[in-house]
């Protein structure tokens, strides 16, 4: 009888040790997944600002190219337009747009006051 109790007790300890070992493995996998998830989120966030900055840079470059082409077209087809005057107009227009954006942002905060 003692031998049977001893064997059963030993089996329970072995099973308990296996369960604890499996639980540790599960917790480690969960921690690894959590780490991988955080790593993936950080990578995604890093890629997003990089994409935005590239988009801004390439957008600005394509806009500059479009303005240059428009200026060349105006000079070629409309000799009466002074290219320097066109540049002054663009600078004045850009300043007006920036001022309008600042006013819009400033007025936005006062809405409903």
C-alpha positions as CSV (number, residue, x, y, z in Angstrom):
1,X,0.0,0.0,0.0
2,X,2.8,2.3,0.9
3,X,4.5,1.6,-2.4
4,X,1.3,2.4,-4.3
5,X,0.9,5.7,-2.4
6,X,4.5,6.5,-3.0
7,X,4.2,5.9,-6.7
8,X,1.0,7.9,-7.0
9,X,2.6,10.7,-5.0
10,X,5.6,10.6,-7.3
11,X,3.5,10.7,-10.4
12,X,1.6,13.7,-9.0
13,X,4.9,15.5,-8.4
14,X,6.2,14.7,-11.9
15,X,2.9,15.9,-13.4
16,X,3.0,19.1,-11.3
17,X,6.5,19.7,-12.4
18,X,5.5,19.2,-16.0
19,X,2.5,21.6,-15.7
20,X,4.8,24.2,-14.1
21,X,7.4,23.7,-16.8
22,X,4.6,24.1,-19.5
23,X,3.3,27.2,-17.8
24,X,6.8,28.7,-17.8
25,X,7.1,28.0,-21.5
26,X,3.7,29.5,-22.1
27,X,4.6,32.6,-20.2
28,X,7.9,33.0,-22.0
29,X,6.1,32.6,-25.4
30,X,3.5,35.2,-24.3
31,X,6.3,37.6,-23.3
32,X,8.1,37.0,-26.6
33,X,4.9,37.6,-28.5
34,X,4.4,40.8,-26.5
35,X,7.9,41.8,-27.2
36,X,7.5,41.0,-30.9
37,X,4.2,42.9,-31.0
38,X,5.8,46.0,-29.4
39,X,8.8,45.7,-31.8
40,X,6.4,45.5,-34.7
41,X,4.5,48.5,-33.5
42,X,7.7,50.5,-33.1
43,X,8.8,49.5,-36.5
44,X,5.5,50.5,-38.0
45,X,5.7,53.9,-36.3
46,X,9.2,54.4,-37.5
47,X,8.2,53.5,-41.1
48,X,5.2,55.9,-41.0
49,X,7.2,59.1,-40.2
50,X,9.8,58.0,-42.7
51,X,7.0,57.5,-45.3
52,X,5.5,60.9,-44.4
53,X,8.9,62.7,-44.7
54,X,9.6,61.0,-48.0
55,X,6.2,61.8,-49.3
56,X,6.6,65.4,-48.2
57,X,10.1,65.6,-49.8
58,X,9.0,63.9,-53.1
59,X,5.8,66.0,-53.1
60,X,7.8,69.2,-52.8
61,X,10.2,68.1,-55.5
62,X,7.4,67.3,-57.9
63,X,5.8,70.6,-57.1
64,X,9.1,72.4,-57.8
65,X,9.4,70.5,-61.1
66,X,5.8,71.4,-62.0
67,X,6.4,75.1,-61.2
68,X,9.6,75.0,-63.3
69,X,7.8,73.4,-66.2
70,X,5.0,76.0,-66.0
71,X,7.5,78.8,-65.8
72,X,9.3,77.4,-68.9
73,X,6.0,77.0,-70.7
74,X,5.0,80.6,-69.9
75,X,8.4,82.0,-71.1
76,X,8.3,79.9,-74.3
77,X,4.6,80.6,-75.2
78,X,4.1,84.0,-73.7
79,X,7.1,86.1,-74.1
80,X,5.3,89.1,-72.7
81,X,5.4,87.5,-69.2
82,X,8.6,88.3,-67.3
83,X,10.0,85.1,-65.5
84,X,11.2,87.2,-62.6
85,X,7.8,88.7,-62.2
86,X,6.3,85.2,-62.1
87,X,8.8,84.3,-59.3
88,X,7.7,87.4,-57.3
89,X,4.1,86.4,-57.8
90,X,4.7,82.9,-56.5
91,X,6.6,84.2,-53.5
92,X,3.8,86.7,-52.7
93,X,1.1,83.9,-53.2
94,X,3.0,81.5,-50.9
95,X,3.3,84.2,-48.2
96,X,-0.5,84.9,-48.5
97,X,-1.3,81.2,-48.3
98,X,0.9,80.8,-45.2
99,X,-0.7,83.9,-43.6
100,X,-4.2,82.5,-44.3
101,X,-3.2,79.2,-42.7
102,X,-2.0,81.0,-39.6
103,X,-5.2,82.9,-39.4
104,X,-7.2,79.8,-39.8
105,X,-5.3,78.0,-37.0
106,X,-5.7,81.0,-34.7
107,X,-9.4,81.4,-35.4
108,X,-10.0,77.7,-35.0
109,X,-9.1,77.9,-31.3
110,X,-11.7,80.7,-30.7
111,X,-14.6,78.9,-32.3
112,X,-17.5,78.6,-29.8
113,X,-16.0,81.0,-27.3
